[in-house]
Amino acid sequence: MRRISQLIFAAAAGVLMLLALALMIYGPASLVMAILQGDAFERQVFRAIGHLIVAVAVFDVAKYLLEEEAFSEEERRNAAVTRRTLTKFISTIVIALLLEGLVLIFETVREEPEKVLYPLGVMAAGTLLLIALGVFQRLSATVEEKVDEEDPEAVSPRSGGKARRG
């Protein structure tokens, strides 16, 4: 059953990577087409940036699926590894949300300032997700300390800066 699950995750990751690649091509291509057609350059730049931001986020999700679900031969080793993996994953989403919100704010303020609430909502969602991530990290670190669980990849002062192996 594990092999089937890995194949499904690998296939999903492959499709996501192809879609991310399509967005990475579409964003700049639409910018070039807009320039050739004489459309508003600034507006198309913001749209191309938005496409690239989403493409990077989608690619990171695909990478996560490959690394953690498709190629990983073992289940989560401990809470510290899970916390670190989830932190990297959520951080990418937070960055994508905040960048997209920023692009939307610039675009909206120039064209329709009365509609700025939606981009501000995107920024607020990114900020709340970042706060939630901080709370999650603090709570999970506290639990790890209470159960005295060591992170096998953490740097230990006793090891001279080398990663500990558990």
Secondary structure, DSSP 8 states (H G I E B T S, - for coil): -HHHHHHHHHHHHHHHHHHHHHHHHHHHHHHHHHHHHT--HHHHHHHHHHHHHHHHHHHHHHHHIIIIIIS--S----HHHHHHHHHHHHHHHHHHHHHHHHHHHHHHHHH-GGGTHHHHHHHHHHHHHHHHHHHHHHHHHHHHHHTT---TTSB-GGGTT-B---
